[in-house]
Amino acid sequence: MKYYIVEDDPNIVLILKQIISDCGLGTVIGSTHDGLQALEEIRQLKPDIALVDLFIPSLDGLSLVQKLDSSTAVIMISQVSAKDMISKAYESGVKFFVQKPINAVEVRSVITMVKDNIESDRTLSQIKSMFSIDQNTSMPPVRTSPEKTNEKRIEGILSELGIIGDTGTENIAKCTQWLMLHPNALNEMSLKKFFSQFSEQPKSFEQRIRRTAASALNNLAHMGVEDYGNPVFQDYAHVLFPFKEVRAEMNGITSKKNIHGTVNIRKFLDGLAHICSDSSRI
């Protein structure tokens, strides 16, 4: 994994380089304190992850992020804690926020999460490129009797997410079993058509899944608030939900306000099927 650092404090640059090197997270391929220079070099070097300070000379961090393409994930570094500024950062394409003063444990955890998310997305893309469904042909039949091994793996993961007894669990399991056999299918059709394969009332079927997925998001957010290094949080949060939605759910918990992240059904089911299909997790 390749990193580029945009920071006007040389001590922080050294700290970030040390963390990345000592933790075996990858290689720092460049750094600068200037926003315009960063824009040019990031476009040339194409790092996987850029760690960007919000306040830098010539081009501020948010403006820099807005000019970068999505091939580089961005972690914003700043002392700013205002919610409106953080919200603008996420809208600009920032993947995660690290607060100053720098905490080595937090930096390592955040970088690891972003790194794992990138690797998971790339794996999913590779899997999807291997399988394609012709939209003009009929859909493969739903597998009504999945292998016991798949059932156990799904059940185990749903249990770790704390939703094994929820009303939508069975629906999620059916969809996951089918997507394990047809990895690219969900991207080739509408959600209504997809859920119609499993129920004559696809809207109700979807709502049960959405409510249960929202419970999983809340459970993971609680884990992250209590312990950022929680292995279940680390393994599943970034694969099943967008980063900003996990952060929103965590903010709601810490602020004790009625704030919740939003569930993306496609990402949740695709991510769950990917996790269950990953032989390295057996």
Buried (B, 14 or more C-beta within 10 A) or exposed (E): BBBBBBBBEEEBBEBBBEBBEEEEBBEBBBBBBBBBBBBEBBEEEEBBBBBBBBBBEEBBBBBBBEBBEEEBBBBBBBEBEEEEBBEBBBEBBBBBBBBBEBEEEEBBBBBBBBBBBBEBBEBBEEBBEEEEBEEEEEBEEBBEEBEEEBBEBBBEBBEBBBBBEBEBBBBBBBBBBBBBBBBBBBEBBEBEEBBBBBBEEBEEBBBBBBBBBBBBBBBBBBBBBEEBEBEBBBBBBBBBBBBBBBBBBBBBBEEEEEBBBEBBBEBBBBBBBBBBBBEEEE
